Amino acid sequence: MGRLQDRVCIVTGAGRGIGRGVARRFAREGAHVLVAERDPASGEQTRADLETLGAQAVALAIDVGRRDEVDAMVAAAVERWGRIDVLVNNAWAGGAGGRIEWYDDDTLEDAWRVGFMSCFWSMKAVFPHMKAQGGGSVINMCSLNGVNAHAFTMHYNAAKEALRALTRTAAVEWGRHQIRCNAICPAAATEAYEAFLHANPEVAAEMLAQNPMGRMGDPEQYIGGVALFLACDDSRYLSGNTLFADGASHVNGVSWRPEMPEELPR
């Protein structure tokens, strides 16, 4: 316990799912956590939850797709605690998928803005603070969907793979400042996964059968634990990596072929 004692951490999309699990794990280790969440109610719920765990926490209702709000998020953490030690880019809100020929510019621009540009903005915003204090850790949530190029999620795949490229490039350029940048590709039993399971039970069962460990990961215990490792001093010589917290699903890949009509539904 205490591996993040008094470290200042920003977690985007922390109102639910993986973001909330990471925030809880950080709080248990003594971190101060800024909960960045578009939905004010779920953000406040996470903040209250973290405080019951003994952490200092602030909830900020922001849309990470707006650069001014991302800059305000970083400024709020610095104003409250005077530094930023860990940035976790987790938020995603890129719309529904479909066949490539169905996509329009607006859908792709939304995915790009939230899935990539928001992370670029937040990394630029924390950089001068991490540089001045002698280091920090950036953790970007990416996806096996992009690594394996799963069908019907092109907008998501493209944004997440671009984010992995940004992560590796920043690790190379910012290493001299002791700023570590890593990516996690998780497989977690989140609310979004439960919705997918309900809508596509046969596909979900097939995917789970291909997971060598036979289960989805708990957001706090399994994904949060990997994020904790990347955030704390145990990984102070680890940068530019992608860690697959997915029960070894990435080794041989996982079939992803949900039902999809041939023509765009009208």
FIKETOR-721000 format. One record per residue (C-alpha): residue number from 1; residue in one letter; x negated, z negated, y. Coordinates in pm, whole numbers. Example, Ala and Ser with C-alpha at 12.3 -4.5 7.8 and 13.67 -1.06 7.14 Angstrom:
2
1; a; -1230; -780; -450
2; s; -1367; -714; -106
***
This chain:
266
1; m; 0; 0; 0
2; g; -104; 50; 362
3; r; -285; 382; 316
4; l; -124; 508; 637
5; q; -123; 178; 823
6; d; -44; 246; 1192
7; r; -97; 622; 1149
8; v; 139; 832; 1358
9; c; 326; 1096; 1158
10; i; 572; 1368; 1257
11; v; 803; 1498; 983
12; t; 1036; 1786; 1067
13; g; 1362; 1828; 880
14; a; 1342; 1460; 786
15; g; 1715; 1396; 784
16; r; 1754; 1487; 418
17; g; 1584; 1625; 109
18; i; 1208; 1660; 91
19; g; 1158; 1569; 456
20; r; 1342; 1241; 414
21; g; 1153; 1166; 93
22; v; 818; 1226; 264
23; a; 919; 1013; 562
24; r; 1020; 726; 332
25; r; 693; 745; 138
26; f; 494; 741; 461
27; a; 695; 445; 590
28; r; 621; 245; 276
29; e; 250; 297; 348
30; g; 267; 156; 701
31; a; 304; 476; 904
32; h; 484; 514; 1234
33; v; 721; 809; 1183
34; l; 888; 1047; 1424
35; v; 1192; 1188; 1245
36; a; 1255; 1538; 1380
37; e; 1597; 1656; 1266
38; r; 1846; 1907; 1404
39; d; 2145; 1701; 1289
40; p; 2152; 1380; 1497
41; a; 2355; 1181; 1244
42; s; 2124; 1240; 948
43; g; 1819; 1190; 1168
44; e; 1948; 852; 1280
45; q; 2028; 761; 922
46; t; 1669; 832; 819
47; r; 1534; 639; 1117
48; a; 1741; 333; 1028
49; d; 1634; 366; 666
50; l; 1266; 373; 762
51; e; 1306; 66; 977
52; t; 1453; -125; 683
53; l; 1127; -39; 504
54; g; 937; -210; 785
55; a; 820; 100; 968
56; q; 833; 189; 1334
57; a; 1046; 503; 1357
58; v; 1199; 729; 1620
59; a; 1463; 997; 1558
60; l; 1462; 1305; 1777
61; a; 1738; 1567; 1757
62; i; 1558; 1898; 1798
63; d; 1585; 2261; 1698
64; v; 1238; 2361; 1575
65; g; 1330; 2721; 1648
66; r; 1289; 2644; 2019
67; r; 934; 2610; 2142
68; d; 1024; 2380; 2431
69; e; 1184; 2135; 2188
70; v; 885; 2148; 1953
71; d; 654; 2070; 2245
72; a; 885; 1785; 2346
73; m; 870; 1648; 1990
74; v; 491; 1624; 1998
75; a; 496; 1481; 2350
76; a; 745; 1213; 2241
77; a; 519; 1096; 1958
78; v; 216; 1079; 2188
79; e; 414; 895; 2456
80; r; 542; 639; 2206
81; w; 227; 577; 2001
82; g; -62; 742; 2189
83; r; -183; 971; 1909
84; i; -82; 1199; 1621
85; d; -248; 1166; 1282
86; v; -22; 1368; 1054
87; l; 208; 1665; 1108
88; v; 445; 1769; 827
89; n; 619; 2101; 888
90; n; 914; 2088; 652
91; a; 1222; 2210; 843
92; w; 1395; 2529; 730
93; a; 1719; 2695; 836
94; g; 1684; 3067; 775
95; g; 2027; 3175; 656
96; a; 2154; 3319; 329
97; g; 1962; 3571; 123
98; g; 2050; 3905; -32
99; r; 1908; 4243; -117
100; i; 1632; 4373; 112
101; e; 1845; 4664; 232
102; w; 2110; 4422; 354
103; y; 1888; 4234; 598
104; d; 1926; 4284; 971
105; d; 1684; 4206; 1248
106; d; 1863; 3887; 1356
107; t; 1836; 3729; 1010
108; l; 1466; 3808; 985
109; e; 1396; 3690; 1338
110; d; 1573; 3360; 1271
111; a; 1374; 3308; 951
112; w; 1049; 3397; 1123
113; r; 1116; 3170; 1420
114; v; 1210; 2865; 1211
115; g; 991; 2924; 905
116; f; 673; 3039; 1078
117; m; 672; 3026; 1458
118; s; 795; 2666; 1471
119; c; 499; 2561; 1257
120; f; 260; 2765; 1469
121; w; 399; 2598; 1782
122; s; 377; 2247; 1642
123; m; 24; 2302; 1512
124; k; -86; 2429; 1854
125; a; 80; 2129; 2019
126; v; -90; 1868; 1799
127; f; -430; 2039; 1800
128; p; -569; 1897; 2128
129; h; -466; 1544; 2029
130; m; -617; 1567; 1680
131; k; -931; 1727; 1819
132; a; -974; 1454; 2082
133; q; -926; 1172; 1832
134; g; -1166; 1321; 1577
135; g; -933; 1461; 1315
136; g; -592; 1472; 1155
137; s; -389; 1624; 875
138; v; -144; 1915; 889
139; i; 84; 1957; 586
140; n; 299; 2269; 565
141; m; 579; 2298; 311
142; c; 567; 2643; 153
143; s; 730; 2781; -161
144; l; 675; 2933; -502
145; n; 949; 3176; -402
146; g; 700; 3348; -175
147; v; 403; 3319; -410
148; n; 600; 3484; -693
149; a; 807; 3709; -462
150; h; 1142; 3600; -603
151; a; 1425; 3846; -560
152; f; 1692; 3816; -291
153; t; 1506; 3568; -67
154; m; 1278; 3809; 117
155; h; 1324; 3639; 458
156; y; 1224; 3303; 311
157; n; 942; 3446; 99
158; a; 784; 3629; 391
159; a; 797; 3332; 628
160; k; 655; 3091; 373
161; e; 369; 3321; 270
162; a; 281; 3381; 635
163; l; 276; 3004; 679
164; r; 33; 2970; 387
165; a; -195; 3224; 556
166; l; -177; 3028; 882
167; t; -255; 2708; 693
168; r; -569; 2850; 534
169; t; -686; 3012; 856
170; a; -642; 2691; 1052
171; a; -832; 2502; 783
172; v; -1128; 2735; 839
173; e; -1115; 2735; 1218
174; w; -1032; 2367; 1270
175; g; -1252; 2218; 1000
176; r; -1527; 2152; 1252
177; h; -1286; 1918; 1430
178; q; -1210; 1734; 1102
179; i; -854; 1862; 1110
180; r; -738; 1927; 754
181; c; -465; 2182; 684
182; n; -297; 2211; 345
183; a; 23; 2347; 195
184; i; 260; 2209; -67
185; c; 485; 2431; -280
186; p; 742; 2181; -412
187; a; 1018; 2184; -669
188; a; 1253; 1899; -585
189; a; 1600; 1775; -666
190; t; 1732; 1795; -310
191; e; 2082; 1847; -174
192; a; 2005; 2219; -144
193; y; 1901; 2232; -509
194; e; 2219; 2052; -614
195; a; 2424; 2310; -422
196; f; 2235; 2592; -594
197; l; 2285; 2422; -932
198; h; 2659; 2401; -871
199; a; 2683; 2766; -760
200; n; 2449; 2911; -1024
201; p; 2449; 2674; -1323
202; e; 2318; 2927; -1576
203; v; 2032; 3045; -1351
204; a; 1942; 2684; -1267
205; a; 1940; 2590; -1637
206; e; 1715; 2885; -1717
207; m; 1475; 2790; -1437
208; l; 1462; 2430; -1555
209; a; 1394; 2544; -1912
210; q; 1089; 2732; -1784
211; n; 952; 2422; -1612
212; p; 684; 2284; -1848
213; m; 777; 1928; -1752
214; g; 1148; 2000; -1790
215; r; 1266; 1838; -1470
216; m; 1284; 1874; -1094
217; g; 1075; 1639; -884
218; d; 1206; 1341; -691
219; p; 1156; 1409; -317
220; e; 1011; 1066; -240
221; q; 818; 982; -556
222; y; 677; 1319; -654
223; i; 670; 1535; -341
224; g; 624; 1243; -106
225; g; 337; 1120; -320
226; v; 152; 1451; -286
227; a; 214; 1452; 89
228; l; 82; 1095; 106
229; f; -238; 1202; -68
230; l; -287; 1485; 181
231; a; -212; 1255; 473
232; c; -443; 968; 381
233; d; -821; 934; 366
234; d; -829; 998; -10
235; s; -811; 1372; 72
236; r; -1046; 1372; 371
237; y; -1259; 1651; 215
238; l; -964; 1860; 98
239; s; -850; 2144; 323
240; g; -719; 2498; 295
241; n; -547; 2431; -37
242; t; -201; 2495; -177
243; l; -83; 2216; -405
244; f; 198; 2309; -641
245; a; 411; 1999; -694
246; d; 636; 2175; -942
247; g; 573; 2045; -1293
248; a; 338; 2342; -1362
249; s; 612; 2600; -1303
250; h; 372; 2813; -1101
251; v; 130; 2868; -1390
252; n; 340; 3126; -1574
253; g; 602; 3170; -1305
254; v; 974; 3104; -1311
255; s; 1242; 3369; -1348
256; w; 1464; 3385; -1041
257; r; 1747; 3634; -1075
258; p; 2078; 3498; -947
259; e; 2381; 3723; -962
260; m; 2390; 3967; -670
261; p; 2637; 4251; -612
262; e; 2503; 4602; -565
263; e; 2674; 4645; -229
264; l; 2690; 4407; 65
265; p; 3023; 4219; 49
266; r; 3251; 4307; 337
***
